[in-house]
Amino acid sequence: MAGSPDLWSRWGQWQKTDVNGMKGGEALILELNRIVHTSGIASPVTSRRGLAARLRYLDSPAGRAELKAQGVSLRTIRTWMRAKGQVSPTAASRERIDAAYWHRRRENLIRSGWLVKHLDNGGRGRRMEIYPVDQSRVEAKYRRDLNARTVTVRYIWADLVDAWATRDANLVDEIWDDVISDLDSDYNAYAYVSSVGISA
């Protein structure tokens, strides 16, 4: 039941369920990725509109530095910025632009505090849906009757975003333990899940 070695990079690759299951902390990481991804530019980088929007977003010293970190030369960056999206980068270059965009987007949402404020919801917290691992392949005598659970989660968001931002999977796992401790006797049954959804 191991997850991706770099869950933070799996933008747009989340699934509604993972029938094989994953640690609850891994599901939280993927759900934060989803929230950031769905708050960003909707048009794909393969479209003229999506490309132009990403280049506008990256038109800053930090954005250009991120493009350079993705392997784009300074000369190419200057050409793209002058062309204002009226260029046709190769597929590989578009991938670099997209990677730079998502990296800057993630960093900006963390630095500005938007993500924590959004999840904290004025102290009201957010509703979290927890989907259990699919047990259809488990031998009948070992199966448990588990349903999706819903809990309102408060007060963890600053710590969770900080752990997510620093890629501290162990701390995310500890925070997950705090979340499922509210499930009382079902606590252990939700250590591994198929997915987690946050109403954000």
Rosetta constraint file for C-alpha pairs under 8 A:
AtomPair CA 1 CA 20 HARMONIC 6.58 0.50
AtomPair CA 1 CA 21 HARMONIC 5.87 0.50
AtomPair CA 1 CA 22 HARMONIC 5.24 0.50
AtomPair CA 1 CA 23 HARMONIC 7.18 0.50
AtomPair CA 2 CA 22 HARMONIC 6.21 0.50
AtomPair CA 2 CA 23 HARMONIC 7.45 0.50
AtomPair CA 3 CA 7 HARMONIC 7.29 0.50
AtomPair CA 3 CA 22 HARMONIC 6.12 0.50
AtomPair CA 3 CA 23 HARMONIC 7.63 0.50
AtomPair CA 3 CA 26 HARMONIC 6.64 0.50
AtomPair CA 6 CA 10 HARMONIC 7.30 0.50
AtomPair CA 7 CA 26 HARMONIC 7.21 0.50
AtomPair CA 7 CA 29 HARMONIC 6.68 0.50
AtomPair CA 7 CA 30 HARMONIC 6.51 0.50
AtomPair CA 8 CA 29 HARMONIC 6.75 0.50
AtomPair CA 8 CA 30 HARMONIC 7.16 0.50
AtomPair CA 8 CA 33 HARMONIC 6.73 0.50
AtomPair CA 8 CA 164 HARMONIC 7.97 0.50
AtomPair CA 8 CA 167 HARMONIC 7.45 0.50
AtomPair CA 10 CA 14 HARMONIC 7.11 0.50
AtomPair CA 10 CA 30 HARMONIC 7.39 0.50
AtomPair CA 10 CA 33 HARMONIC 7.34 0.50
AtomPair CA 11 CA 33 HARMONIC 6.02 0.50
AtomPair CA 11 CA 34 HARMONIC 6.93 0.50
AtomPair CA 11 CA 37 HARMONIC 6.37 0.50
AtomPair CA 12 CA 33 HARMONIC 7.77 0.50
AtomPair CA 12 CA 34 HARMONIC 6.66 0.50
AtomPair CA 12 CA 37 HARMONIC 6.67 0.50
AtomPair CA 14 CA 30 HARMONIC 6.15 0.50
AtomPair CA 14 CA 31 HARMONIC 7.59 0.50
AtomPair CA 14 CA 34 HARMONIC 6.97 0.50
AtomPair CA 15 CA 195 HARMONIC 7.69 0.50
AtomPair CA 16 CA 194 HARMONIC 7.94 0.50
AtomPair CA 16 CA 195 HARMONIC 6.39 0.50
AtomPair CA 17 CA 131 HARMONIC 7.65 0.50
AtomPair CA 17 CA 194 HARMONIC 4.82 0.50
AtomPair CA 17 CA 195 HARMONIC 5.16 0.50
AtomPair CA 18 CA 22 HARMONIC 7.30 0.50
AtomPair CA 18 CA 133 HARMONIC 7.47 0.50
AtomPair CA 18 CA 193 HARMONIC 7.89 0.50
AtomPair CA 18 CA 194 HARMONIC 4.51 0.50
AtomPair CA 18 CA 195 HARMONIC 6.48 0.50
AtomPair CA 19 CA 133 HARMONIC 5.91 0.50
AtomPair CA 19 CA 134 HARMONIC 5.15 0.50
AtomPair CA 19 CA 194 HARMONIC 5.69 0.50
AtomPair CA 20 CA 133 HARMONIC 6.85 0.50
AtomPair CA 20 CA 134 HARMONIC 7.27 0.50
AtomPair CA 20 CA 194 HARMONIC 7.05 0.50
AtomPair CA 21 CA 132 HARMONIC 8.00 0.50
AtomPair CA 21 CA 133 HARMONIC 5.21 0.50
AtomPair CA 21 CA 134 HARMONIC 7.56 0.50
AtomPair CA 21 CA 192 HARMONIC 5.90 0.50
AtomPair CA 21 CA 193 HARMONIC 5.16 0.50
AtomPair CA 21 CA 194 HARMONIC 4.61 0.50
AtomPair CA 21 CA 195 HARMONIC 7.77 0.50
AtomPair CA 22 CA 26 HARMONIC 6.36 0.50
AtomPair CA 22 CA 27 HARMONIC 6.68 0.50
AtomPair CA 22 CA 192 HARMONIC 5.24 0.50
AtomPair CA 22 CA 193 HARMONIC 5.58 0.50
AtomPair CA 22 CA 194 HARMONIC 6.26 0.50
AtomPair CA 22 CA 195 HARMONIC 7.77 0.50
AtomPair CA 23 CA 27 HARMONIC 6.53 0.50
AtomPair CA 23 CA 173 HARMONIC 7.76 0.50
AtomPair CA 23 CA 191 HARMONIC 6.14 0.50
AtomPair CA 23 CA 192 HARMONIC 4.47 0.50
AtomPair CA 23 CA 193 HARMONIC 6.34 0.50
AtomPair CA 24 CA 28 HARMONIC 6.30 0.50
AtomPair CA 24 CA 173 HARMONIC 6.88 0.50
AtomPair CA 24 CA 176 HARMONIC 6.04 0.50
AtomPair CA 24 CA 190 HARMONIC 7.30 0.50
AtomPair CA 24 CA 191 HARMONIC 5.68 0.50
AtomPair CA 24 CA 192 HARMONIC 5.33 0.50
AtomPair CA 24 CA 193 HARMONIC 5.81 0.50
AtomPair CA 24 CA 195 HARMONIC 7.76 0.50
AtomPair CA 24 CA 196 HARMONIC 7.67 0.50
AtomPair CA 25 CA 29 HARMONIC 6.36 0.50
AtomPair CA 25 CA 169 HARMONIC 7.02 0.50
AtomPair CA 25 CA 172 HARMONIC 5.24 0.50
AtomPair CA 25 CA 173 HARMONIC 4.44 0.50
AtomPair CA 25 CA 174 HARMONIC 7.85 0.50
AtomPair CA 25 CA 175 HARMONIC 7.60 0.50
AtomPair CA 25 CA 176 HARMONIC 5.50 0.50
AtomPair CA 26 CA 30 HARMONIC 6.37 0.50
AtomPair CA 26 CA 169 HARMONIC 7.61 0.50
AtomPair CA 26 CA 172 HARMONIC 7.92 0.50
AtomPair CA 26 CA 173 HARMONIC 7.69 0.50
AtomPair CA 27 CA 31 HARMONIC 6.14 0.50
AtomPair CA 27 CA 193 HARMONIC 7.40 0.50
AtomPair CA 27 CA 194 HARMONIC 7.68 0.50
AtomPair CA 27 CA 195 HARMONIC 5.48 0.50
AtomPair CA 27 CA 196 HARMONIC 5.65 0.50
AtomPair CA 28 CA 32 HARMONIC 6.21 0.50
AtomPair CA 28 CA 172 HARMONIC 7.62 0.50
AtomPair CA 28 CA 176 HARMONIC 7.71 0.50
AtomPair CA 28 CA 196 HARMONIC 6.40 0.50
AtomPair CA 29 CA 33 HARMONIC 6.27 0.50
AtomPair CA 29 CA 164 HARMONIC 6.64 0.50
AtomPair CA 29 CA 172 HARMONIC 7.77 0.50
AtomPair CA 30 CA 34 HARMONIC 6.24 0.50
AtomPair CA 31 CA 35 HARMONIC 6.30 0.50
AtomPair CA 31 CA 196 HARMONIC 6.56 0.50
AtomPair CA 31 CA 197 HARMONIC 6.42 0.50
AtomPair CA 31 CA 198 HARMONIC 7.08 0.50
AtomPair CA 32 CA 36 HARMONIC 6.28 0.50
AtomPair CA 33 CA 37 HARMONIC 5.97 0.50
AtomPair CA 34 CA 38 HARMONIC 5.99 0.50
AtomPair CA 35 CA 39 HARMONIC 6.29 0.50
AtomPair CA 35 CA 200 HARMONIC 6.98 0.50
AtomPair CA 36 CA 40 HARMONIC 6.61 0.50
AtomPair CA 36 CA 105 HARMONIC 7.87 0.50
AtomPair CA 36 CA 106 HARMONIC 6.68 0.50
AtomPair CA 36 CA 109 HARMONIC 7.90 0.50
AtomPair CA 37 CA 102 HARMONIC 7.77 0.50
AtomPair CA 38 CA 42 HARMONIC 7.30 0.50
AtomPair CA 40 CA 105 HARMONIC 7.36 0.50
AtomPair CA 41 CA 50 HARMONIC 7.00 0.50
AtomPair CA 41 CA 53 HARMONIC 7.35 0.50
AtomPair CA 41 CA 54 HARMONIC 7.64 0.50
AtomPair CA 42 CA 50 HARMONIC 7.45 0.50
AtomPair CA 43 CA 47 HARMONIC 6.72 0.50
AtomPair CA 43 CA 49 HARMONIC 6.61 0.50
AtomPair CA 43 CA 50 HARMONIC 4.54 0.50
AtomPair CA 44 CA 50 HARMONIC 5.06 0.50
AtomPair CA 44 CA 51 HARMONIC 7.36 0.50
AtomPair CA 45 CA 49 HARMONIC 7.81 0.50
AtomPair CA 45 CA 50 HARMONIC 4.65 0.50
AtomPair CA 45 CA 51 HARMONIC 4.67 0.50
AtomPair CA 45 CA 54 HARMONIC 7.47 0.50
AtomPair CA 45 CA 94 HARMONIC 6.36 0.50
AtomPair CA 45 CA 95 HARMONIC 7.78 0.50
AtomPair CA 45 CA 97 HARMONIC 7.85 0.50
AtomPair CA 45 CA 98 HARMONIC 6.29 0.50
AtomPair CA 46 CA 50 HARMONIC 6.78 0.50
AtomPair CA 46 CA 51 HARMONIC 6.61 0.50
AtomPair CA 46 CA 91 HARMONIC 7.99 0.50
AtomPair CA 46 CA 94 HARMONIC 7.07 0.50
AtomPair CA 47 CA 51 HARMONIC 6.08 0.50
AtomPair CA 48 CA 52 HARMONIC 6.06 0.50
AtomPair CA 48 CA 85 HARMONIC 6.97 0.50
AtomPair CA 48 CA 86 HARMONIC 7.72 0.50
AtomPair CA 49 CA 53 HARMONIC 6.11 0.50
AtomPair CA 49 CA 85 HARMONIC 7.94 0.50
AtomPair CA 50 CA 54 HARMONIC 6.22 0.50
AtomPair CA 51 CA 55 HARMONIC 6.24 0.50
AtomPair CA 51 CA 85 HARMONIC 6.20 0.50
AtomPair CA 51 CA 94 HARMONIC 7.62 0.50
AtomPair CA 51 CA 97 HARMONIC 8.00 0.50
AtomPair CA 52 CA 56 HARMONIC 6.19 0.50
AtomPair CA 52 CA 84 HARMONIC 6.40 0.50
AtomPair CA 52 CA 85 HARMONIC 4.10 0.50
AtomPair CA 52 CA 86 HARMONIC 7.50 0.50
AtomPair CA 53 CA 57 HARMONIC 6.22 0.50
AtomPair CA 53 CA 85 HARMONIC 7.78 0.50
AtomPair CA 54 CA 58 HARMONIC 6.16 0.50
AtomPair CA 54 CA 97 HARMONIC 7.19 0.50
AtomPair CA 54 CA 98 HARMONIC 7.22 0.50
AtomPair CA 54 CA 101 HARMONIC 6.03 0.50
AtomPair CA 55 CA 59 HARMONIC 6.07 0.50
AtomPair CA 55 CA 80 HARMONIC 7.53 0.50
AtomPair CA 55 CA 81 HARMONIC 6.81 0.50
AtomPair CA 55 CA 84 HARMONIC 7.26 0.50
AtomPair CA 55 CA 85 HARMONIC 6.64 0.50
AtomPair CA 55 CA 97 HARMONIC 7.51 0.50
AtomPair CA 56 CA 81 HARMONIC 7.81 0.50
AtomPair CA 56 CA 84 HARMONIC 7.37 0.50
AtomPair CA 57 CA 63 HARMONIC 7.29 0.50
AtomPair CA 57 CA 101 HARMONIC 7.21 0.50
AtomPair CA 58 CA 62 HARMONIC 7.43 0.50
AtomPair CA 58 CA 63 HARMONIC 3.98 0.50
AtomPair CA 58 CA 64 HARMONIC 6.14 0.50
AtomPair CA 58 CA 67 HARMONIC 7.90 0.50
AtomPair CA 58 CA 100 HARMONIC 7.76 0.50
AtomPair CA 58 CA 101 HARMONIC 6.54 0.50
AtomPair CA 58 CA 104 HARMONIC 7.73 0.50
AtomPair CA 59 CA 63 HARMONIC 5.79 0.50
AtomPair CA 59 CA 64 HARMONIC 6.45 0.50
AtomPair CA 59 CA 81 HARMONIC 6.78 0.50
AtomPair CA 60 CA 64 HARMONIC 6.01 0.50
AtomPair CA 61 CA 65 HARMONIC 6.05 0.50
AtomPair CA 62 CA 66 HARMONIC 6.20 0.50
AtomPair CA 62 CA 104 HARMONIC 7.86 0.50
AtomPair CA 63 CA 67 HARMONIC 6.32 0.50
AtomPair CA 63 CA 100 HARMONIC 7.28 0.50
AtomPair CA 63 CA 101 HARMONIC 7.64 0.50
AtomPair CA 63 CA 104 HARMONIC 6.68 0.50
AtomPair CA 64 CA 68 HARMONIC 6.19 0.50
AtomPair CA 64 CA 77 HARMONIC 6.97 0.50
AtomPair CA 65 CA 69 HARMONIC 6.16 0.50
AtomPair CA 66 CA 70 HARMONIC 6.26 0.50
AtomPair CA 66 CA 100 HARMONIC 5.48 0.50
AtomPair CA 66 CA 103 HARMONIC 7.77 0.50
AtomPair CA 66 CA 104 HARMONIC 7.30 0.50
AtomPair CA 67 CA 71 HARMONIC 6.67 0.50
AtomPair CA 67 CA 72 HARMONIC 5.61 0.50
AtomPair CA 67 CA 77 HARMONIC 7.42 0.50
AtomPair CA 67 CA 96 HARMONIC 7.02 0.50
AtomPair CA 67 CA 97 HARMONIC 6.56 0.50
AtomPair CA 67 CA 100 HARMONIC 5.49 0.50
AtomPair CA 68 CA 72 HARMONIC 4.76 0.50
AtomPair CA 68 CA 73 HARMONIC 6.07 0.50
AtomPair CA 68 CA 74 HARMONIC 6.79 0.50
AtomPair CA 68 CA 77 HARMONIC 7.95 0.50
AtomPair CA 70 CA 96 HARMONIC 5.72 0.50
AtomPair CA 70 CA 97 HARMONIC 7.91 0.50
AtomPair CA 70 CA 99 HARMONIC 7.44 0.50
AtomPair CA 70 CA 100 HARMONIC 6.55 0.50
AtomPair CA 71 CA 96 HARMONIC 7.49 0.50
AtomPair CA 72 CA 76 HARMONIC 6.59 0.50
AtomPair CA 72 CA 77 HARMONIC 6.71 0.50
AtomPair CA 72 CA 93 HARMONIC 7.70 0.50
AtomPair CA 72 CA 96 HARMONIC 7.53 0.50
AtomPair CA 73 CA 77 HARMONIC 6.28 0.50
AtomPair CA 74 CA 78 HARMONIC 6.19 0.50
AtomPair CA 75 CA 79 HARMONIC 6.30 0.50
AtomPair CA 76 CA 80 HARMONIC 6.20 0.50
AtomPair CA 77 CA 81 HARMONIC 6.14 0.50
AtomPair CA 78 CA 82 HARMONIC 6.12 0.50
AtomPair CA 79 CA 83 HARMONIC 6.17 0.50
AtomPair CA 80 CA 84 HARMONIC 6.49 0.50
AtomPair CA 80 CA 85 HARMONIC 6.67 0.50
AtomPair CA 80 CA 87 HARMONIC 6.67 0.50
AtomPair CA 81 CA 85 HARMONIC 7.38 0.50
AtomPair CA 83 CA 87 HARMONIC 6.20 0.50
AtomPair CA 89 CA 93 HARMONIC 5.59 0.50
AtomPair CA 89 CA 94 HARMONIC 6.07 0.50
AtomPair CA 90 CA 94 HARMONIC 6.22 0.50
AtomPair CA 91 CA 95 HARMONIC 6.35 0.50
AtomPair CA 92 CA 96 HARMONIC 6.46 0.50
AtomPair CA 93 CA 97 HARMONIC 6.20 0.50
AtomPair CA 94 CA 98 HARMONIC 6.06 0.50
AtomPair CA 95 CA 99 HARMONIC 6.07 0.50
AtomPair CA 96 CA 100 HARMONIC 6.07 0.50
AtomPair CA 97 CA 101 HARMONIC 6.07 0.50
AtomPair CA 98 CA 102 HARMONIC 6.25 0.50
AtomPair CA 99 CA 103 HARMONIC 6.14 0.50
AtomPair CA 100 CA 104 HARMONIC 6.17 0.50
AtomPair CA 101 CA 105 HARMONIC 5.97 0.50
AtomPair CA 102 CA 106 HARMONIC 5.98 0.50
AtomPair CA 103 CA 107 HARMONIC 6.22 0.50
AtomPair CA 104 CA 108 HARMONIC 5.97 0.50
AtomPair CA 105 CA 109 HARMONIC 6.18 0.50
AtomPair CA 106 CA 110 HARMONIC 6.32 0.50
AtomPair CA 107 CA 111 HARMONIC 5.98 0.50
AtomPair CA 108 CA 112 HARMONIC 5.84 0.50
AtomPair CA 109 CA 113 HARMONIC 6.19 0.50
AtomPair CA 109 CA 114 HARMONIC 5.33 0.50
AtomPair CA 109 CA 115 HARMONIC 5.65 0.50
AtomPair CA 110 CA 114 HARMONIC 6.61 0.50
AtomPair CA 110 CA 115 HARMONIC 6.08 0.50
AtomPair CA 110 CA 116 HARMONIC 7.61 0.50
AtomPair CA 110 CA 161 HARMONIC 7.50 0.50
AtomPair CA 110 CA 165 HARMONIC 7.11 0.50
AtomPair CA 113 CA 117 HARMONIC 6.24 0.50
AtomPair CA 114 CA 118 HARMONIC 5.88 0.50
AtomPair CA 115 CA 119 HARMONIC 6.19 0.50
AtomPair CA 115 CA 161 HARMONIC 7.42 0.50
AtomPair CA 116 CA 120 HARMONIC 5.89 0.50
AtomPair CA 116 CA 157 HARMONIC 5.79 0.50
AtomPair CA 116 CA 158 HARMONIC 5.57 0.50
AtomPair CA 116 CA 161 HARMONIC 6.52 0.50
AtomPair CA 117 CA 121 HARMONIC 6.05 0.50
AtomPair CA 117 CA 122 HARMONIC 7.04 0.50
AtomPair CA 118 CA 200 HARMONIC 7.37 0.50
AtomPair CA 119 CA 125 HARMONIC 6.31 0.50
AtomPair CA 119 CA 126 HARMONIC 6.21 0.50
AtomPair CA 119 CA 157 HARMONIC 6.29 0.50
AtomPair CA 119 CA 200 HARMONIC 6.68 0.50
AtomPair CA 120 CA 124 HARMONIC 6.43 0.50
AtomPair CA 120 CA 125 HARMONIC 4.64 0.50
AtomPair CA 120 CA 126 HARMONIC 6.83 0.50
AtomPair CA 120 CA 154 HARMONIC 6.72 0.50
AtomPair CA 120 CA 155 HARMONIC 7.17 0.50
AtomPair CA 120 CA 157 HARMONIC 6.04 0.50
AtomPair CA 121 CA 125 HARMONIC 5.26 0.50
AtomPair CA 121 CA 126 HARMONIC 6.82 0.50
AtomPair CA 123 CA 154 HARMONIC 6.88 0.50
AtomPair CA 123 CA 155 HARMONIC 7.46 0.50
AtomPair CA 124 CA 154 HARMONIC 6.57 0.50
AtomPair CA 125 CA 152 HARMONIC 6.53 0.50
AtomPair CA 125 CA 153 HARMONIC 5.36 0.50
AtomPair CA 125 CA 154 HARMONIC 4.31 0.50
AtomPair CA 125 CA 155 HARMONIC 7.13 0.50
AtomPair CA 126 CA 152 HARMONIC 5.58 0.50
AtomPair CA 126 CA 153 HARMONIC 5.48 0.50
AtomPair CA 126 CA 154 HARMONIC 6.81 0.50
AtomPair CA 126 CA 198 HARMONIC 6.61 0.50
AtomPair CA 126 CA 199 HARMONIC 6.08 0.50
AtomPair CA 126 CA 200 HARMONIC 7.02 0.50
AtomPair CA 127 CA 150 HARMONIC 6.75 0.50
AtomPair CA 127 CA 151 HARMONIC 5.72 0.50
AtomPair CA 127 CA 152 HARMONIC 4.30 0.50
AtomPair CA 127 CA 153 HARMONIC 6.13 0.50
AtomPair CA 127 CA 198 HARMONIC 5.97 0.50
AtomPair CA 127 CA 199 HARMONIC 5.53 0.50
AtomPair CA 128 CA 150 HARMONIC 5.59 0.50
AtomPair CA 128 CA 151 HARMONIC 5.36 0.50
AtomPair CA 128 CA 152 HARMONIC 6.01 0.50
AtomPair CA 128 CA 153 HARMONIC 6.70 0.50
AtomPair CA 128 CA 196 HARMONIC 7.00 0.50
AtomPair CA 128 CA 197 HARMONIC 5.61 0.50
AtomPair CA 128 CA 198 HARMONIC 4.55 0.50
AtomPair CA 128 CA 199 HARMONIC 6.38 0.50
AtomPair CA 129 CA 148 HARMONIC 6.78 0.50
AtomPair CA 129 CA 149 HARMONIC 5.73 0.50
AtomPair CA 129 CA 150 HARMONIC 4.53 0.50
AtomPair CA 129 CA 151 HARMONIC 6.68 0.50
AtomPair CA 129 CA 196 HARMONIC 5.68 0.50
AtomPair CA 129 CA 197 HARMONIC 4.92 0.50
AtomPair CA 129 CA 198 HARMONIC 6.38 0.50
AtomPair CA 130 CA 148 HARMONIC 5.49 0.50
AtomPair CA 130 CA 149 HARMONIC 5.11 0.50
AtomPair CA 130 CA 150 HARMONIC 6.22 0.50
AtomPair CA 130 CA 190 HARMONIC 7.82 0.50
AtomPair CA 130 CA 193 HARMONIC 7.14 0.50
AtomPair CA 130 CA 195 HARMONIC 6.46 0.50
AtomPair CA 130 CA 196 HARMONIC 4.77 0.50
AtomPair CA 130 CA 197 HARMONIC 6.57 0.50
AtomPair CA 131 CA 147 HARMONIC 7.22 0.50
AtomPair CA 131 CA 148 HARMONIC 4.61 0.50
AtomPair CA 131 CA 149 HARMONIC 6.73 0.50
AtomPair CA 131 CA 193 HARMONIC 5.84 0.50
AtomPair CA 131 CA 194 HARMONIC 5.58 0.50
AtomPair CA 131 CA 195 HARMONIC 5.31 0.50
AtomPair CA 131 CA 196 HARMONIC 6.02 0.50
AtomPair CA 132 CA 146 HARMONIC 6.46 0.50
AtomPair CA 132 CA 147 HARMONIC 6.63 0.50
AtomPair CA 132 CA 148 HARMONIC 6.06 0.50
AtomPair CA 132 CA 189 HARMONIC 7.81 0.50
AtomPair CA 132 CA 190 HARMONIC 6.28 0.50
AtomPair CA 132 CA 192 HARMONIC 7.22 0.50
AtomPair CA 132 CA 193 HARMONIC 4.54 0.50
AtomPair CA 132 CA 194 HARMONIC 5.44 0.50
AtomPair CA 132 CA 195 HARMONIC 7.30 0.50
AtomPair CA 133 CA 192 HARMONIC 6.69 0.50
AtomPair CA 133 CA 193 HARMONIC 4.71 0.50
AtomPair CA 133 CA 194 HARMONIC 4.60 0.50
AtomPair CA 134 CA 194 HARMONIC 6.95 0.50
AtomPair CA 135 CA 143 HARMONIC 6.37 0.50
AtomPair CA 135 CA 144 HARMONIC 7.79 0.50
AtomPair CA 138 CA 142 HARMONIC 6.59 0.50
AtomPair CA 138 CA 143 HARMONIC 5.99 0.50
AtomPair CA 139 CA 143 HARMONIC 6.42 0.50
AtomPair CA 146 CA 189 HARMONIC 7.81 0.50
AtomPair CA 151 CA 182 HARMONIC 7.85 0.50
AtomPair CA 153 CA 179 HARMONIC 7.05 0.50
AtomPair CA 156 CA 160 HARMONIC 5.94 0.50
AtomPair CA 156 CA 175 HARMONIC 7.24 0.50
AtomPair CA 157 CA 161 HARMONIC 5.97 0.50
AtomPair CA 158 CA 162 HARMONIC 6.08 0.50
AtomPair CA 159 CA 163 HARMONIC 6.10 0.50
AtomPair CA 159 CA 175 HARMONIC 7.98 0.50
AtomPair CA 160 CA 164 HARMONIC 6.05 0.50
AtomPair CA 160 CA 171 HARMONIC 7.92 0.50
AtomPair CA 160 CA 172 HARMONIC 6.25 0.50
AtomPair CA 160 CA 175 HARMONIC 6.81 0.50
AtomPair CA 161 CA 165 HARMONIC 5.85 0.50
AtomPair CA 162 CA 166 HARMONIC 6.20 0.50
AtomPair CA 163 CA 167 HARMONIC 5.90 0.50
AtomPair CA 163 CA 168 HARMONIC 4.95 0.50
AtomPair CA 163 CA 169 HARMONIC 7.12 0.50
AtomPair CA 163 CA 171 HARMONIC 6.02 0.50
AtomPair CA 163 CA 172 HARMONIC 5.98 0.50
AtomPair CA 164 CA 168 HARMONIC 6.21 0.50
AtomPair CA 164 CA 169 HARMONIC 7.37 0.50
AtomPair CA 164 CA 172 HARMONIC 6.99 0.50
AtomPair CA 168 CA 172 HARMONIC 6.46 0.50
AtomPair CA 169 CA 173 HARMONIC 6.18 0.50
AtomPair CA 170 CA 174 HARMONIC 6.39 0.50
AtomPair CA 171 CA 175 HARMONIC 6.22 0.50
AtomPair CA 172 CA 176 HARMONIC 6.16 0.50
AtomPair CA 173 CA 177 HARMONIC 6.32 0.50
AtomPair CA 174 CA 178 HARMONIC 6.52 0.50
AtomPair CA 175 CA 179 HARMONIC 6.39 0.50
AtomPair CA 176 CA 180 HARMONIC 6.30 0.50
AtomPair CA 177 CA 181 HARMONIC 6.03 0.50
AtomPair CA 177 CA 191 HARMONIC 7.51 0.50
AtomPair CA 178 CA 182 HARMONIC 7.38 0.50
AtomPair CA 180 CA 184 HARMONIC 7.75 0.50
AtomPair CA 180 CA 187 HARMONIC 5.57 0.50
AtomPair CA 180 CA 190 HARMONIC 6.94 0.50
AtomPair CA 180 CA 191 HARMONIC 7.65 0.50
AtomPair CA 181 CA 187 HARMONIC 5.67 0.50
AtomPair CA 182 CA 187 HARMONIC 7.57 0.50
AtomPair CA 183 CA 187 HARMONIC 5.35 0.50
AtomPair CA 186 CA 190 HARMONIC 6.94 0.50
AtomPair CA 187 CA 191 HARMONIC 7.04 0.50
